[in-house]
Amino acid sequence: MKLIPVSPHRKISSSDLFVLIVEKGGDPKLPPEIAIPSAVTKGFGGDAREMRLTDAIKGPAKRVLLVGAGNGTMDTDIFRRCGALIAKKAEKIGAESVTVGYALNGHENALGLGQALAEGLVMGSYQLEDFKSDRNKASLKRVRIGCEGDFKKGVVRGRIIGEANCLARRLQDTPANLMRPRDLVEEARAIAAGSDQVKLKVFDEKAMGRMKMGSLISVSRGSEEPAFLIHLVYRPKKKSRAKACFVGKGLTFDAGGISLKPSAKMHEMKYDMSGGAAVLGAMAAVADLKPDVEVHVLVPTSENLPDGKANKPGDLVTAMNGITIEILNTDAEGRLILADALAYAEKTIKPDSMIDLATLTGAVVVGLGHEYSGATGNDDSLVDALVGAGKRCGELVWPLPIHPQHEKDMKGSVGDLQNISGPATGAGSSTGGAFLKNFVGDVPWVHLDIAGSAWGAADRDYQGGASGTGVGVRLLLEYVESL
């Protein structure tokens, strides 16, 4: 689908559907060249997400859709939802071309509203039909939005961010036998090939062995698929204002290893690479948005399966920074691959800030449900920055503590650390953060536990339900924008 900003002063092009977004209590005033039956507008209040569809009786559009934007506060999430509703309705009626005739060019938040509308249009049109023999081909080909100034800038930015979110969701939703570690590597290659400012390094198991990444390599022992560490870097052409590093857990399938998961819902463990999907999606957008910030993306990617060579409960591994880890539960593997990736970033990248995203614990789902990502870290200002970014973009973040008792409970009896806490401690998401804290040194760092928010979230028109949400993409880009 092409998203095309056009001048609001130009003659309206012919289209299958003309859309007018109306504030609550506002007058649904159509352009003079378009007419609809007068009864259609009667009783239309403009409540958020209210819609009314009718045939046009005059003008360049075959049909007209009125969409309510709510009570005049111009909430960006409502605009995002409006965009998604427009895309879905257009698809439902088989429209190939849509014209959106509403643009708040003079509004104080025109930039944010334009971005949100474009994000919703793109994200609302997402569907993964690639693997169906009777797949539905998308009908919607083109959306024109009458806009100028900051609203137009927002539309351009929102299209890029929406497409990055959809990229992450495609990676998430693709079955695990078609989205293996090697396939994530190819996705990273495609991102690097699309920009002269993005470079890629890929470390295979031999290279990681030379760097003494014993923790990361250990997780793939039970799989025939080798592990990789993906390192993408974007460097601005202007002087960089900051250096940020995003690390995403890339477990393309997690059966739990020897500590085998229950079979119920195990098919959902293709989503255990959602952190990796998010940071790859974010880098794809960074390449197009071109911020004056140096951005590094790391994806440790692996499968966790049971086999004669797999990690066993009680095994000991050594991470890149020399810390020894006692594996008490092979299903706590995400922290094992993240440990070496974080240590690598701390040693070789030396970023100003580091954020990792991982579907790390079921505990965060119990504590926060599917609407928030949990944040632990060693820097309160960075946590606050992500909470603020989450509020602005709609990907909500809730801070969780790392108490000294959580750190104490991760100390090992045979090794320096153990990879799970004792049952008496609880607070599994916090103890997971306490474990990871050992591998970041003094770098300001936040761990985002997205096990709840990565899939299964409430339906928001532009995302939600059983499929992947692409959570983290918009949050990271909002954070980069704030630097």
VMD Tcl script that draws the C-alpha trace (Angstrom):
set ca {
  {0.00 0.00 0.00}
  {1.34 3.42 -0.99}
  {0.73 6.30 1.41}
  {0.85 9.59 -0.48}
  {0.69 13.05 1.16}
  {-0.94 15.54 -1.22}
  {-1.71 19.25 -1.00}
  {-5.06 19.89 0.69}
  {-5.64 22.68 -1.82}
  {-5.43 20.53 -4.94}
  {-8.44 19.14 -6.74}
  {-9.62 15.90 -5.17}
  {-8.59 12.89 -7.25}
  {-11.03 10.17 -8.15}
  {-11.03 7.29 -5.66}
  {-13.08 4.38 -4.47}
  {-13.48 5.91 -1.02}
  {-13.33 9.42 0.41}
  {-12.82 9.60 4.18}
  {-13.68 12.49 6.47}
  {-12.47 12.38 10.09}
  {-14.85 14.32 12.35}
  {-14.37 15.58 15.90}
  {-17.15 14.93 18.40}
  {-19.85 17.51 17.88}
  {-18.12 18.78 14.73}
  {-19.77 19.51 11.43}
  {-19.09 16.74 8.90}
  {-18.50 19.24 6.11}
  {-17.52 17.60 2.85}
  {-15.67 19.31 0.01}
  {-18.12 21.06 -2.32}
  {-17.47 18.65 -5.20}
  {-18.63 15.65 -3.13}
  {-22.26 15.09 -2.10}
  {-23.95 12.37 -0.06}
  {-27.58 11.90 1.05}
  {-28.39 14.53 3.71}
  {-29.76 11.88 6.07}
  {-26.32 10.29 6.44}
  {-24.87 13.11 8.52}
  {-27.89 13.42 10.80}
  {-27.18 11.90 14.18}
  {-23.49 11.36 13.44}
  {-21.87 12.54 16.67}
  {-18.18 12.02 15.91}
  {-17.63 9.73 18.91}
  {-14.26 7.98 18.89}
  {-14.24 5.13 16.35}
  {-17.81 5.84 15.22}
  {-18.17 5.12 11.49}
  {-20.79 5.68 8.84}
  {-20.43 4.51 5.22}
  {-22.54 5.65 2.29}
  {-22.54 5.88 -1.48}
  {-21.72 9.28 -2.93}
  {-24.36 10.90 -5.14}
  {-21.91 13.36 -6.69}
  {-18.19 13.82 -7.05}
  {-14.93 11.95 -7.70}
  {-15.43 9.34 -4.96}
  {-17.66 6.30 -5.24}
  {-18.26 6.07 -1.49}
  {-17.82 8.27 1.55}
  {-16.82 7.17 5.06}
  {-17.27 9.35 8.15}
  {-14.97 8.43 11.06}
  {-15.30 9.88 14.58}
  {-12.18 11.21 16.32}
  {-13.69 11.78 19.76}
  {-14.05 14.74 22.04}
  {-11.64 17.21 20.55}
  {-8.60 16.37 22.70}
  {-6.99 15.01 19.53}
  {-5.57 11.94 21.22}
  {-2.84 10.42 19.07}
  {-3.87 6.85 19.89}
  {-7.42 7.59 18.73}
  {-5.98 8.93 15.48}
  {-3.88 5.78 15.17}
  {-7.01 3.71 15.65}
  {-8.89 5.86 13.15}
  {-6.20 5.16 10.58}
  {-6.47 1.42 11.20}
  {-10.27 1.50 10.97}
  {-10.03 3.29 7.62}
  {-7.61 0.69 6.26}
  {-9.74 -2.21 7.49}
  {-12.99 -0.76 6.15}
  {-11.38 -0.02 2.77}
  {-10.13 -3.59 2.59}
  {-13.55 -4.96 3.57}
  {-15.36 -3.14 0.77}
  {-12.63 -3.90 -1.76}
  {-11.49 -0.31 -2.24}
  {-8.23 0.08 -4.13}
  {-7.84 3.83 -3.65}
  {-8.70 6.03 -0.67}
  {-8.55 9.78 -0.15}
  {-8.42 11.10 3.42}
  {-9.61 14.67 3.33}
  {-8.95 15.73 6.89}
  {-5.70 17.32 7.98}
  {-5.10 19.37 11.13}
  {-2.35 21.43 9.59}
  {-2.72 24.24 12.11}
  {-3.10 22.07 15.21}
  {-0.43 22.41 17.90}
  {0.24 18.65 17.65}
  {-0.15 18.34 13.89}
  {3.14 16.41 13.67}
  {2.05 13.79 16.20}
  {-1.43 13.43 14.75}
  {-0.12 13.02 11.21}
  {2.33 10.39 12.41}
  {-0.34 8.51 14.35}
  {-2.79 8.51 11.43}
  {-0.16 7.16 9.05}
  {0.99 4.53 11.56}
  {-2.59 3.35 11.94}
  {-3.22 3.19 8.20}
  {-0.12 1.06 7.65}
  {-0.41 -1.10 10.77}
  {-4.15 -1.61 10.24}
  {-3.51 -3.05 6.79}
  {-1.08 -5.71 8.08}
  {-1.90 -9.30 7.27}
  {0.25 -12.40 6.88}
  {-1.28 -14.44 4.07}
  {1.98 -15.69 2.56}
  {1.53 -19.32 3.56}
  {-2.16 -19.84 2.63}
  {-3.12 -21.61 -0.58}
  {-6.30 -19.51 -0.82}
  {-4.73 -16.33 0.45}
  {-6.57 -13.05 0.12}
  {-4.68 -10.51 -1.91}
  {-4.89 -7.03 -0.40}
  {-7.16 -4.77 -2.41}
  {-6.00 -1.44 -0.96}
  {-3.22 -0.07 -3.14}
  {-3.11 3.67 -2.50}
  {-4.07 6.17 0.20}
  {-3.84 9.92 -0.43}
  {-3.88 12.24 2.58}
  {-4.56 15.94 2.09}
  {-1.95 17.57 4.32}
  {0.85 20.10 4.54}
  {3.38 21.46 7.03}
  {3.93 19.51 10.25}
  {1.02 17.18 9.53}
  {2.68 16.14 6.28}
  {6.02 15.61 8.07}
  {4.20 13.41 10.58}
  {2.59 11.36 7.81}
  {5.97 10.70 6.19}
  {7.50 9.68 9.52}
  {4.46 7.59 10.49}
  {4.58 5.60 7.27}
  {8.20 4.60 7.96}
  {7.46 3.64 11.57}
  {4.29 1.74 10.65}
  {6.18 -0.28 8.05}
  {8.90 -1.06 10.60}
  {6.26 -2.32 13.04}
  {4.79 -4.54 10.31}
  {8.26 -5.89 9.54}
  {8.67 -6.93 13.17}
  {5.22 -8.53 13.20}
  {5.97 -10.51 10.04}
  {9.13 -11.88 11.67}
  {7.16 -12.73 14.81}
  {4.26 -14.42 13.06}
  {6.28 -16.49 10.59}
  {6.39 -20.17 11.67}
  {9.58 -21.19 13.45}
  {10.68 -23.65 10.77}
  {10.73 -20.72 8.33}
  {12.16 -18.14 10.73}
  {15.30 -19.82 12.02}
  {18.44 -18.11 13.30}
  {19.86 -18.18 9.76}
  {16.68 -16.46 8.51}
  {17.07 -13.65 11.01}
  {20.59 -13.21 9.70}
  {19.20 -12.84 6.16}
  {16.67 -10.27 7.39}
  {19.55 -8.30 8.91}
  {21.46 -8.54 5.63}
  {18.49 -7.09 3.77}
  {18.33 -4.12 6.18}
  {22.04 -3.43 5.75}
  {21.83 -3.79 1.97}
  {19.13 -1.12 1.85}
  {21.24 1.66 3.40}
  {24.77 2.90 2.89}
  {24.77 4.07 6.51}
  {24.07 0.63 8.01}
  {26.83 -1.97 8.34}
  {26.50 -5.60 9.42}
  {28.70 -8.08 11.25}
  {27.57 -11.67 11.80}
  {29.39 -13.88 14.29}
  {28.94 -17.64 13.90}
  {29.57 -20.19 16.63}
  {33.28 -20.47 15.84}
  {33.72 -16.70 16.09}
  {31.70 -16.58 19.30}
  {33.81 -19.41 20.64}
  {36.95 -17.38 20.02}
  {35.35 -14.53 21.98}
  {34.58 -16.98 24.81}
  {30.79 -16.57 24.60}
  {30.18 -19.86 26.34}
  {26.80 -18.84 27.71}
  {25.29 -17.90 24.35}
  {26.70 -20.89 22.47}
  {25.48 -23.37 25.07}
  {21.80 -22.81 24.31}
  {22.02 -24.07 20.71}
  {23.68 -27.37 21.62}
  {20.37 -29.24 21.48}
  {19.46 -27.90 18.04}
  {20.70 -28.67 14.54}
  {20.41 -24.94 13.81}
  {23.58 -23.03 14.72}
  {23.45 -19.84 16.77}
  {24.57 -16.41 15.57}
  {25.21 -12.98 16.99}
  {23.96 -10.25 14.65}
  {25.50 -6.78 14.97}
  {24.04 -3.93 12.90}
  {25.30 -0.36 13.24}
  {23.88 2.87 11.84}
  {26.18 5.88 11.78}
  {24.84 9.35 10.94}
  {26.56 11.48 8.34}
  {26.50 14.42 10.75}
  {28.20 14.41 14.13}
  {26.47 11.91 16.40}
  {24.63 13.31 19.42}
  {24.67 9.98 21.28}
  {25.43 6.28 20.93}
  {22.57 3.90 21.73}
  {22.60 0.10 21.71}
  {19.46 -2.05 21.41}
  {19.71 -5.77 22.16}
  {16.89 -8.15 21.22}
  {16.49 -11.74 22.33}
  {16.28 -13.88 19.18}
  {15.12 -17.32 20.35}
  {13.40 -18.44 17.15}
  {11.86 -21.38 19.01}
  {11.97 -22.29 22.67}
  {10.89 -25.79 23.68}
  {12.54 -25.30 27.07}
  {15.40 -27.69 26.37}
  {15.78 -30.56 28.85}
  {13.48 -28.60 31.19}
  {10.75 -29.17 28.62}
  {7.78 -26.82 28.48}
  {4.21 -28.17 28.68}
  {2.83 -28.96 25.21}
  {-0.14 -26.62 25.62}
  {0.57 -23.40 23.74}
  {4.13 -24.47 22.97}
  {3.44 -23.41 19.37}
  {3.44 -19.82 20.64}
  {7.14 -20.13 21.42}
  {7.90 -18.96 17.89}
  {7.30 -15.56 19.55}
  {10.35 -15.98 21.78}
  {12.32 -13.97 19.21}
  {10.04 -10.93 19.57}
  {12.81 -8.82 21.10}
  {15.04 -9.56 18.11}
  {12.16 -8.74 15.74}
  {11.63 -5.42 17.49}
  {15.23 -4.23 17.28}
  {15.51 -5.29 13.63}
  {12.31 -3.40 12.85}
  {13.64 -0.37 14.69}
  {16.89 -0.46 12.72}
  {14.98 -0.65 9.43}
  {13.22 2.58 10.40}
  {16.40 4.24 11.69}
  {17.97 3.67 8.27}
  {15.16 5.71 6.68}
  {14.64 8.32 9.40}
  {18.38 9.07 9.60}
  {18.63 10.50 13.14}
  {21.82 12.18 14.34}
  {22.35 9.28 16.74}
  {24.66 6.29 16.34}
  {22.54 3.18 16.80}
  {23.81 -0.35 17.36}
  {21.50 -3.37 17.20}
  {22.49 -6.78 18.58}
  {20.47 -9.96 18.11}
  {21.75 -13.14 19.78}
  {19.72 -15.79 17.94}
  {19.35 -19.47 18.69}
  {16.93 -22.37 19.16}
  {16.42 -24.11 22.51}
  {15.60 -27.79 21.99}
  {16.21 -31.03 23.92}
  {18.93 -33.35 22.61}
  {21.77 -35.47 23.87}
  {24.12 -32.50 23.53}
  {21.74 -29.96 25.07}
  {22.40 -28.08 28.30}
  {21.44 -30.15 31.35}
  {20.16 -28.80 34.66}
  {23.23 -28.36 36.83}
  {25.63 -27.62 33.96}
  {28.09 -24.73 34.27}
  {28.91 -22.28 31.48}
  {31.24 -19.27 31.32}
  {30.19 -15.96 29.79}
  {32.38 -13.61 27.75}
  {33.18 -11.46 30.78}
  {34.40 -14.49 32.77}
  {31.32 -14.90 34.97}
  {30.37 -18.54 35.52}
  {26.69 -19.50 35.40}
  {25.05 -22.52 36.95}
  {22.13 -23.65 34.77}
  {19.42 -24.81 37.16}
  {16.66 -24.62 34.55}
  {17.37 -24.90 30.83}
  {14.14 -23.03 30.09}
  {15.69 -19.85 31.51}
  {17.77 -19.63 28.36}
  {16.99 -16.13 27.17}
  {19.17 -14.59 29.86}
  {21.99 -16.94 28.82}
  {22.13 -15.62 25.26}
  {21.53 -12.03 26.36}
  {24.36 -12.22 28.90}
  {27.05 -12.57 26.24}
  {25.42 -10.02 23.93}
  {25.32 -7.44 26.73}
  {28.91 -8.22 27.73}
  {29.97 -7.83 24.09}
  {28.23 -4.45 23.87}
  {29.77 -3.23 27.13}
  {33.26 -4.26 26.03}
  {33.33 -3.40 22.30}
  {30.59 -0.82 21.63}
  {30.71 1.16 24.88}
  {27.34 2.85 24.28}
  {25.93 5.84 26.15}
  {22.79 3.83 26.82}
  {21.75 0.22 26.34}
  {18.25 -1.25 26.18}
  {17.49 -4.93 25.82}
  {14.10 -6.38 24.92}
  {13.19 -9.97 25.68}
  {10.24 -12.25 26.19}
  {11.98 -13.24 29.38}
  {9.48 -14.34 32.04}
  {5.93 -15.50 32.57}
  {6.11 -13.54 35.82}
  {5.76 -10.21 33.99}
  {2.49 -11.43 32.45}
  {1.18 -12.26 35.92}
  {2.27 -8.87 37.25}
  {1.43 -6.55 34.36}
  {-0.76 -8.50 31.94}
  {-0.50 -7.82 28.23}
  {-0.73 -4.03 28.20}
  {2.61 -3.06 29.74}
  {6.25 -4.00 29.26}
  {8.16 -4.29 32.55}
  {11.35 -2.24 32.94}
  {14.25 -2.99 35.25}
  {17.65 -1.35 35.07}
  {20.60 0.35 36.70}
  {19.71 3.93 35.71}
  {16.50 5.59 36.91}
  {16.72 8.42 34.37}
  {16.84 5.91 31.51}
  {13.87 4.03 32.96}
  {11.98 7.33 33.22}
  {12.89 8.19 29.63}
  {11.39 4.92 28.42}
  {8.26 5.32 30.55}
  {7.81 8.78 29.02}
  {8.45 7.52 25.50}
  {5.92 4.76 26.08}
  {3.24 7.23 27.10}
  {3.86 9.35 24.01}
  {3.78 6.49 21.50}
  {1.24 4.20 23.21}
  {3.63 1.32 24.00}
  {3.32 1.46 27.76}
  {6.20 0.72 30.16}
  {6.01 0.10 33.91}
  {9.12 0.26 36.13}
  {9.97 -2.78 38.25}
  {12.62 -2.85 41.01}
  {15.90 -4.68 41.31}
  {16.20 -5.07 45.07}
  {19.49 -6.16 46.68}
  {17.67 -9.33 47.73}
  {16.93 -10.07 44.06}
  {20.63 -9.79 43.25}
  {21.57 -11.92 46.25}
  {19.12 -14.62 45.19}
  {20.83 -14.98 41.81}
  {24.19 -15.91 43.37}
  {25.21 -19.49 42.55}
  {26.45 -22.22 44.83}
  {28.80 -23.82 42.28}
  {29.26 -20.89 39.90}
  {29.16 -17.13 40.30}
  {25.49 -16.97 39.31}
  {22.54 -19.30 38.87}
  {20.11 -18.73 36.04}
  {16.91 -18.87 38.11}
  {16.02 -17.60 41.55}
  {14.74 -19.67 44.43}
  {10.97 -20.23 44.73}
  {10.75 -18.21 47.93}
  {11.86 -14.98 46.27}
  {9.19 -14.63 43.59}
  {9.44 -11.45 41.50}
  {10.69 -13.45 38.53}
  {10.92 -10.48 36.18}
  {12.97 -8.50 38.70}
  {15.32 -11.39 39.40}
  {15.76 -11.86 35.66}
  {16.83 -8.22 35.50}
  {19.10 -8.76 38.49}
  {20.83 -11.58 36.59}
  {21.37 -9.47 33.47}
  {22.72 -6.55 35.48}
  {25.95 -8.52 35.96}
  {26.84 -8.17 32.28}
  {26.43 -4.44 31.56}
  {29.19 -2.92 33.70}
  {28.67 0.80 34.26}
  {26.71 1.39 31.04}
  {23.28 2.98 31.71}
  {20.99 0.06 30.93}
  {17.34 -0.98 30.99}
  {15.89 -4.43 30.46}
  {12.37 -4.52 28.96}
  {10.47 -7.73 29.66}
  {7.97 -7.94 26.79}
  {6.66 -11.45 27.41}
  {3.17 -10.03 27.94}
  {3.11 -7.20 25.43}
  {4.68 -9.01 22.45}
  {1.52 -10.95 21.62}
  {-1.92 -11.59 23.11}
  {-2.60 -7.89 23.79}
  {-6.08 -6.36 23.63}
  {-7.31 -5.43 20.16}
  {-6.54 -1.79 19.38}
  {-7.56 -1.93 15.70}
  {-3.95 -1.40 14.58}
  {-2.63 -4.40 16.56}
  {-3.65 -6.95 19.14}
  {-5.16 -10.40 19.46}
  {-3.30 -13.68 19.10}
  {-0.71 -12.44 16.62}
  {2.45 -10.43 17.25}
  {2.21 -6.75 18.17}
  {5.67 -5.60 17.05}
  {6.01 -4.02 20.48}
  {9.25 -2.15 21.03}
  {9.67 -0.75 17.52}
  {7.74 2.47 18.10}
  {9.05 2.74 21.66}
  {12.72 2.57 20.62}
  {12.19 5.05 17.80}
  {10.44 7.45 20.16}
  {13.39 7.11 22.52}
  {15.90 7.79 19.71}
  {13.88 10.86 18.74}
  {14.12 12.14 22.33}
  {17.91 11.98 22.46}
}
mol new
graphics top color blue
foreach p $ca { graphics top sphere $p radius 0.5 }
foreach p [lrange $ca 0 end-1] q [lrange $ca 1 end] { graphics top cylinder $p $q radius 0.2 }
display resetview
